[in-house]
């Protein structure tokens, strides 16, 4: 049975002794609730997608991503989401529309491009640099954990089954970010890289732990034996 999204509503009323991590988790929960509402309004070709009725998986996937973010990125993204709601924008609709520039370019150019707010040149330059770093991390992760790699999105291009790559997905999402958030996000990636971290691996590790594995290594070993 799917978790009730409204379970987060009462959190934060008594905040005298909450830790920084609890505060970040609360902000992440708020982001996920807003994104879930946007996802419910997403019009999918061919009818409602089954994933739009699966809050548990949606929460697991999005929280795994946000848990490797810095507090300033989380806070600023929540502000971006709130501003989008006030402006009547649906960031989920925009993200998937941006992805169609690569998956359905003719349709994108004829029907979608004119309705989207193009990012600034500065924003596109930041996105390109972020994509390069994320690509390097994803390639490294796939080489280290090949059996896990077989069970998710391809690193680049579009998979044989039509699954959108991690690169296209990331580019589409980043195009919904404001320039101030992109600056913070790029700074976060560069700092992690300078420290020898791979946030793609950390995000996947967080994800598989939510599925009950002890670590990403544990998940890789399991799928090596159960292809």
C-alpha positions as CSV (number, residue, x, y, z in Angstrom):
1,X,0.0,0.0,0.0
2,X,1.3,3.4,-0.9
3,X,2.4,5.8,1.8
4,X,0.1,8.7,2.5
5,X,1.7,11.9,1.2
6,X,0.0,13.9,3.9
7,X,1.9,12.1,6.7
8,X,4.5,14.9,6.6
9,X,2.0,17.7,7.2
10,X,2.4,17.9,11.0
11,X,6.1,17.6,11.1
12,X,8.0,20.7,12.3
13,X,5.3,22.1,14.7
14,X,7.6,21.5,17.6
15,X,11.1,22.3,16.4
16,X,12.9,23.3,19.5
17,X,15.3,20.2,19.6
18,X,15.4,19.0,16.0
19,X,18.8,18.3,14.5
20,X,20.0,19.9,11.2
21,X,19.5,16.5,9.5
22,X,15.9,16.4,10.7
23,X,15.4,19.9,9.4
24,X,16.8,18.9,6.0
25,X,14.7,15.8,5.9
26,X,11.6,18.0,6.6
27,X,12.5,20.3,3.7
28,X,13.1,17.3,1.4
29,X,9.7,16.0,2.4
30,X,8.1,19.3,1.5
31,X,9.8,19.4,-1.9
32,X,8.7,15.8,-2.6
33,X,5.1,16.7,-1.7
34,X,5.1,19.7,-4.0
35,X,6.7,17.7,-6.8
36,X,4.2,14.8,-6.3
37,X,1.3,17.3,-6.8
38,X,3.0,18.5,-10.0
39,X,3.5,14.9,-11.1
40,X,-0.2,14.2,-10.6
41,X,-1.0,17.0,-13.1
42,X,1.4,15.7,-15.7
43,X,-0.4,14.8,-18.9
44,X,1.1,11.6,-20.3
45,X,0.6,10.5,-23.9
46,X,-1.5,7.4,-24.0
47,X,-3.2,8.1,-20.6
48,X,-2.1,8.2,-17.0
49,X,1.2,6.5,-16.3
50,X,1.2,3.8,-13.5
51,X,4.1,5.6,-11.8
52,X,1.6,8.5,-11.1
53,X,-0.1,6.1,-8.6
54,X,3.1,5.0,-6.9
55,X,4.0,7.6,-4.3
56,X,6.4,5.2,-2.4
57,X,8.7,4.8,-5.4
58,X,8.5,8.4,-6.3
59,X,9.5,9.4,-2.8
60,X,12.3,6.8,-2.7
61,X,13.8,8.0,-6.0
62,X,13.6,11.7,-5.3
63,X,14.7,11.5,-1.6
64,X,17.8,9.5,-2.7
65,X,18.8,12.3,-5.0
66,X,18.2,15.1,-2.5
67,X,20.0,13.3,0.4
68,X,23.4,13.9,-1.3
69,X,22.7,17.6,-1.8
70,X,24.0,20.4,0.5
71,X,21.5,22.2,2.7
72,X,21.8,25.4,0.7
73,X,20.9,23.6,-2.5
74,X,17.9,21.9,-0.8
75,X,16.7,25.2,0.6
76,X,17.1,27.1,-2.6
77,X,15.3,24.4,-4.6
78,X,12.4,24.5,-2.2
79,X,12.2,28.2,-2.8
80,X,12.3,27.6,-6.6
81,X,9.5,25.1,-6.3
82,X,7.4,27.4,-4.2
83,X,8.0,30.3,-6.7
84,X,7.0,28.0,-9.5
85,X,3.7,27.1,-7.8
86,X,3.0,30.8,-7.2
87,X,3.6,31.5,-10.9
88,X,1.4,28.6,-12.0
89,X,4.3,26.6,-13.4
90,X,4.6,22.8,-13.3
91,X,8.3,21.9,-13.1
92,X,7.5,18.2,-13.8
93,X,5.8,19.2,-17.1
94,X,8.7,21.4,-18.0
95,X,11.3,18.8,-17.2
96,X,9.8,16.2,-19.4
97,X,9.2,18.7,-22.1
98,X,12.9,19.7,-22.1
99,X,13.8,16.0,-22.3
100,X,11.8,15.7,-25.5
101,X,14.3,18.0,-27.2
102,X,16.5,14.9,-27.3
103,X,13.8,12.1,-27.5
104,X,11.4,13.7,-29.9
105,X,13.1,16.8,-31.4
106,X,10.6,17.5,-34.2
107,X,7.7,17.5,-31.8
108,X,9.7,19.6,-29.3
109,X,10.5,22.2,-31.9
110,X,7.0,22.4,-33.4
111,X,4.9,22.2,-30.2
112,X,6.9,22.8,-27.0
113,X,9.9,25.1,-27.5
114,X,7.9,28.3,-27.7
115,X,6.0,27.5,-24.5
116,X,9.1,27.0,-22.4
117,X,11.2,29.7,-20.7
118,X,14.7,29.4,-22.2
119,X,17.6,29.5,-19.7
120,X,20.2,32.2,-19.9
121,X,23.5,31.6,-21.6
122,X,25.1,31.5,-18.1
123,X,22.6,28.9,-17.1
124,X,23.3,26.7,-20.1
125,X,27.0,27.0,-19.6
126,X,26.6,25.8,-16.0
127,X,24.4,22.9,-17.1
128,X,26.9,21.8,-19.7
129,X,29.7,21.7,-17.1
130,X,27.5,19.8,-14.7
131,X,26.5,17.3,-17.3
132,X,30.1,16.6,-18.1
133,X,30.9,15.9,-14.5
134,X,27.8,13.8,-13.9
135,X,28.6,11.8,-17.1
136,X,32.1,11.0,-15.8
137,X,30.7,9.9,-12.5
138,X,28.0,7.8,-14.1
139,X,30.6,6.0,-16.4
140,X,32.7,5.4,-13.3
141,X,29.8,4.0,-11.4
142,X,28.7,1.7,-14.3
143,X,32.2,0.3,-14.6
144,X,32.4,-0.4,-10.9
145,X,28.9,-1.8,-10.6
146,X,28.0,-3.3,-14.0
147,X,25.1,-5.5,-12.7
148,X,23.4,-2.6,-11.1
149,X,24.0,-0.6,-14.3
150,X,21.9,-3.1,-16.2
151,X,18.9,-2.4,-14.0
152,X,18.6,1.3,-14.5
153,X,18.7,4.1,-17.1
154,X,21.6,4.1,-19.5
155,X,24.3,6.7,-18.9
156,X,23.9,8.4,-22.2
157,X,21.5,8.4,-25.3
158,X,18.3,6.5,-25.2
159,X,18.1,2.8,-24.3
160,X,17.0,0.1,-26.7
161,X,13.7,-0.1,-24.7
162,X,13.2,3.7,-25.1
163,X,14.3,4.5,-21.6
164,X,15.7,8.0,-21.3
165,X,19.3,8.2,-20.3
166,X,20.6,9.7,-17.0
167,X,22.3,12.5,-19.0
168,X,19.1,13.5,-20.8
169,X,17.1,13.3,-17.6
170,X,19.6,15.4,-15.6
171,X,19.8,18.0,-18.4
172,X,16.0,18.3,-18.5
173,X,15.7,18.7,-14.8
174,X,18.5,21.2,-14.5
175,X,16.8,23.4,-17.1
176,X,14.0,23.9,-14.6
177,X,16.4,25.3,-12.0
178,X,16.9,29.0,-11.6
179,X,20.4,30.4,-12.3
180,X,21.1,31.0,-8.6
181,X,20.3,27.4,-7.9
182,X,22.4,26.2,-10.8
183,X,25.4,28.2,-9.4
184,X,24.9,26.5,-6.0
185,X,24.4,23.1,-7.6
186,X,27.5,23.4,-9.8
187,X,29.5,24.5,-6.8
188,X,28.3,21.5,-4.9
189,X,29.4,19.1,-7.7
190,X,32.8,20.7,-8.0
191,X,33.4,20.6,-4.3
192,X,32.4,16.9,-4.1
193,X,34.7,16.1,-7.1
194,X,37.6,18.0,-5.5
195,X,37.1,15.9,-2.3
196,X,37.3,12.7,-4.3
197,X,33.6,11.9,-4.0
198,X,31.3,10.5,-6.6
199,X,27.7,11.7,-6.0
200,X,26.2,9.4,-8.6
201,X,27.5,6.4,-6.5
202,X,26.4,8.1,-3.3
203,X,22.9,8.6,-4.7
204,X,22.7,5.0,-5.9
205,X,23.9,3.8,-2.5
206,X,21.2,5.7,-0.8
207,X,18.7,4.3,-3.2
208,X,19.6,0.6,-2.8
209,X,19.7,1.0,1.0
210,X,16.1,2.1,0.9
211,X,15.3,-1.2,-1.0
212,X,16.9,-3.1,1.9
213,X,20.4,-3.6,0.8
214,X,23.3,-2.9,3.2
215,X,25.3,-1.0,0.6
216,X,25.8,-0.5,-3.1
217,X,28.4,-3.3,-3.0
218,X,25.8,-5.6,-1.4
219,X,23.3,-4.8,-4.1
220,X,25.9,-5.3,-6.9
221,X,26.8,-8.8,-5.4
222,X,23.1,-9.7,-5.2
223,X,22.4,-8.8,-8.8
224,X,25.5,-10.6,-10.0
225,X,24.0,-13.8,-8.6
226,X,20.4,-12.9,-9.7
227,X,20.7,-11.3,-13.1
